Amino acid sequence: MKRFNNPVLSKEFKLRFRSGKSYIGLLFYLLALGILVITFIFAQSFSSQFGFFHPRESQWMFYYLSFLQLGLILFMTPGLTAGIISGEREKQTLNILLTTPQSSLTIVLGKLLSSISYLLILLFSSLPIYSFVFIYGGISPSQLVTVFMLYLITIFAIGSFSILFSTIIRKTIPAMVTSYALMVFFSAGTGILLVLSMMIGTNLSPPYTTNVVSYIFASLNPFVVMLSILNQEFYNEINQLLFNIHLPPWVTYVSFYLFIFLISIFVSVKKIRPNIGR
């Protein structure tokens, strides 16, 4: 078991979860989600003529929760990870950390996992909230698993390039601003470029023709990929009309963000010890 031991990760876990504030934050997060779900159910029941809550409405509740947590990931991940290396440098503790027997890869991965651990706990602790969805039906377990896999890929991708900026930029604030800027580009910028490319594509070419540029922007946008997972029939209609590419967007999304993760970790490992080939 020593082979898989990461002292950096163990130390960060102890420091991060020693305070009761983490558990209080988790409590209020789950309470907020639970209140939103119960309010949604009662609002739909009272608006119904017979007071029923239909499976179709359960689907909308699942969509609401999924997009809400995706927005939480996009907002919180850069803030949790963009200052973990630059912060050590500003506190003048990075050099002490680098003198330990731990490899650069162990340090980078330990810092990454410890910084996103609280966010992962928030996500997986919300699984009982999704039980409300399964009570009323309309959602398959495979959809839930796919959504959470998308969450994990997005967290690790955003966390990895945030660590990269934290490694190559010496100050925390510029590193955090750069991380948020890149996150906004992938979440909002690709959406704007998608709309523009679709408008240009529909004007230059007839419907049902292949539009690779729009497909790429759609496949890089986490909200569009989430929509294609949640409502495949709707996406298939849009795809047939605008993209006409049969490769599911989540395949391109996973491939691209996995590439970003590997490249970011590789460069971070190289840059954390610029004068040492380790």
C-alpha positions in Angstrom: 0.0 0.0 0.0 3.0 2.3 0.4 3.3 2.5 -3.3 0.0 4.3 -3.6 0.6 6.5 -0.5 0.7 10.2 -1.3 1.9 12.3 1.8 1.0 15.5 0.1 -2.6 14.4 -0.4 -2.8 13.0 3.2 -1.6 16.3 4.6 -3.9 18.4 2.5 -6.9 16.2 3.5 -6.1 16.6 7.2 -5.8 20.4 6.9 -8.9 20.8 4.7 -11.3 18.7 6.7 -10.1 19.4 10.2 -12.3 22.5 10.4 -16.1 22.1 10.9 -16.7 24.8 8.3 -16.4 22.2 5.5 -19.2 20.1 7.0 -21.4 23.1 7.7 -21.0 24.1 4.1 -21.9 20.6 3.0 -25.0 20.6 5.2 -26.3 23.9 3.8 -25.6 22.8 0.2 -27.7 19.7 0.6 -30.4 21.6 2.4 -30.5 24.1 -0.4 -30.8 21.3 -3.0 -33.4 19.5 -1.0 -35.5 22.7 -0.6 -35.2 23.4 -4.4 -36.4 19.9 -5.3 -39.3 19.8 -2.8 -40.4 23.3 -3.9 -40.3 22.2 -7.5 -42.4 19.1 -6.8 -45.0 21.0 -4.8 -45.2 23.8 -7.3 -45.8 21.4 -10.2 -48.3 19.4 -8.1 -50.3 22.5 -7.2 -50.3 23.8 -10.8 -51.6 20.4 -12.0 -55.3 20.1 -12.4 -55.5 16.8 -10.4 -52.4 17.4 -8.2 -50.3 14.8 -9.9 -46.5 15.0 -10.5 -45.9 13.3 -13.9 -42.7 11.5 -15.0 -42.2 14.2 -17.7 -42.0 16.8 -14.9 -39.5 14.5 -13.1 -37.3 14.7 -16.2 -37.4 18.5 -16.0 -36.4 18.3 -12.4 -33.5 16.1 -13.3 -32.4 18.5 -16.0 -32.6 21.4 -13.5 -30.4 19.6 -11.0 -27.9 18.5 -13.6 -27.4 21.9 -15.1 -27.3 23.5 -11.7 -24.5 21.3 -10.5 -22.6 21.7 -13.8 -22.7 25.4 -13.2 -21.4 24.9 -9.7 -18.5 22.9 -11.1 -17.6 25.5 -13.6 -17.8 28.3 -11.0 -16.0 26.6 -8.1 -13.2 24.5 -9.7 -10.9 27.3 -10.8 -11.3 29.0 -7.4 -10.3 25.8 -5.6 -7.3 24.9 -7.8 -5.9 28.1 -9.4 -3.9 29.1 -6.3 -2.6 25.8 -4.9 0.9 26.1 -6.3 1.2 29.9 -6.6 -0.1 30.1 -3.0 2.7 27.8 -1.8 5.2 30.1 -3.7 3.8 33.2 -2.1 4.0 31.7 1.3 7.6 30.7 0.5 6.8 27.0 1.3 7.1 25.7 -2.2 10.9 25.3 -2.0 10.5 23.3 1.3 7.9 21.1 -0.4 10.3 20.5 -3.3 13.1 19.4 -1.0 11.0 16.4 0.2 11.6 13.0 -1.4 8.2 13.3 -3.2 8.3 13.4 -7.0 6.9 16.4 -8.9 4.0 14.2 -10.1 3.1 13.2 -6.6 3.0 16.8 -5.5 0.9 18.0 -8.5 -1.6 15.1 -8.3 -1.8 15.4 -4.5 -2.5 19.1 -4.7 -5.1 18.6 -7.5 -6.9 15.8 -5.7 -7.0 17.6 -2.4 -8.2 20.8 -3.9 -11.1 19.2 -5.8 -11.9 16.7 -3.0 -14.5 19.0 -1.4 -16.2 19.6 -4.7 -16.4 15.8 -5.3 -17.9 15.3 -1.9 -20.5 17.9 -2.6 -21.4 16.1 -5.9 -21.6 12.6 -4.5 -23.4 13.6 -1.4 -26.1 15.0 -3.6 -26.9 11.5 -4.9 -29.7 10.9 -2.4 -31.4 14.1 -3.7 -31.7 12.4 -7.0 -33.7 9.6 -5.4 -36.7 12.0 -5.7 -36.3 11.7 -9.4 -36.4 7.9 -9.4 -39.5 7.9 -7.2 -41.5 9.5 -10.0 -39.6 7.9 -12.9 -38.7 9.3 -16.3 -35.0 8.9 -15.9 -32.8 5.9 -16.4 -29.8 5.0 -14.1 -27.5 5.1 -17.1 -28.3 8.8 -17.6 -27.4 9.5 -14.0 -24.1 7.6 -14.3 -23.3 9.4 -17.6 -24.0 12.8 -16.1 -21.7 12.1 -13.2 -19.0 10.9 -15.5 -19.3 14.2 -17.3 -19.0 16.0 -14.0 -15.8 14.1 -13.2 -14.2 14.7 -16.6 -15.0 18.4 -16.4 -13.7 18.8 -12.8 -10.4 17.1 -13.6 -9.9 19.0 -16.9 -10.6 22.5 -15.4 -8.6 21.6 -12.3 -5.6 20.5 -14.4 -5.3 23.6 -16.5 -5.9 25.8 -13.4 -3.0 24.0 -11.7 -1.0 24.6 -14.9 -1.6 28.4 -14.7 -0.9 28.2 -10.9 2.5 26.7 -11.8 3.6 28.9 -14.6 2.2 32.2 -13.2 3.8 33.2 -9.9 0.9 35.2 -8.4 -2.4 33.7 -7.3 -4.7 36.4 -8.6 -3.4 36.4 -12.2 -3.5 32.6 -12.2 -7.1 32.6 -11.0 -8.2 35.3 -13.5 -6.5 33.3 -16.3 -8.2 30.1 -15.2 -11.6 31.7 -15.0 -11.1 33.3 -18.4 -10.4 30.0 -20.0 -13.3 28.4 -18.2 -15.6 31.2 -19.5 -14.3 30.6 -23.0 -15.1 26.9 -22.9 -18.5 27.4 -21.3 -19.8 30.7 -22.8 -17.4 31.5 -25.6 -17.8 28.2 -27.4 -21.6 28.8 -27.1 -21.3 32.2 -28.8 -19.1 30.8 -31.5 -21.5 27.9 -32.0 -24.4 30.3 -32.6 -22.3 32.4 -35.0 -21.1 29.4 -36.9 -24.6 28.0 -37.2 -25.9 31.3 -38.5 -23.1 31.5 -41.1 -23.5 27.9 -42.0 -27.2 28.1 -42.6 -26.7 31.1 -44.8 -23.9 29.6 -46.9 -25.1 26.0 -47.2 -28.5 24.3 -47.3 -29.9 22.3 -44.4 -28.8 18.7 -43.7 -25.2 19.4 -44.8 -22.2 18.6 -42.7 -21.0 21.5 -40.5 -17.8 20.5 -38.8 -17.0 23.8 -37.3 -20.3 24.1 -35.5 -20.0 20.5 -34.3 -16.6 21.1 -32.8 -17.9 24.2 -30.9 -20.9 22.2 -29.7 -18.7 19.3 -28.6 -16.5 21.5 -26.5 -19.3 23.2 -24.7 -20.2 21.4 -21.5 -23.8 22.6 -21.5 -24.4 21.5 -25.0 -22.9 18.1 -24.3 -25.0 17.8 -21.1 -28.1 18.6 -23.2 -27.2 15.9 -25.7 -26.9 13.4 -22.9 -30.2 14.4 -21.1 -32.4 14.7 -24.2 -30.9 12.6 -27.0 -34.0 12.9 -29.2 -33.9 16.6 -29.2 -30.2 16.7 -30.0 -30.6 14.2 -32.8 -33.1 16.5 -34.5 -30.7 19.5 -34.1 -27.8 17.4 -35.3 -29.6 16.2 -38.4 -30.6 19.8 -39.2 -27.4 21.7 -38.4 -24.4 19.4 -38.0 -25.1 16.1 -39.8 -22.3 14.3 -37.9 -23.2 11.0 -36.3 -20.3 11.0 -33.8 -21.8 11.7 -30.4 -20.5 15.0 -29.0 -19.6 13.4 -25.6 -16.9 11.3 -27.4 -15.2 14.5 -28.8 -15.7 16.2 -25.4 -14.1 13.3 -23.4 -11.2 13.0 -25.9 -10.5 16.8 -25.9 -10.7 17.3 -22.2 -8.7 14.2 -21.5 -6.0 15.5 -23.8 -6.1 18.9 -21.9 -5.8 17.0 -18.6 -2.7 15.0 -19.7 -1.0 18.0 -21.3 -1.6 20.2 -18.3 -0.4 17.7 -15.8 2.7 17.0 -17.9 3.7 20.6 -18.2 2.9 21.3 -14.6 5.2 18.5 -13.5 8.0 19.9 -15.8 7.5 23.5 -14.7 7.3 23.0 -10.9 11.0 22.0 -10.9 12.3 23.9 -13.9 16.0 23.3 -13.0 15.7 19.7 -12.0 15.0 16.9 -14.5 12.6 15.1 -12.2 
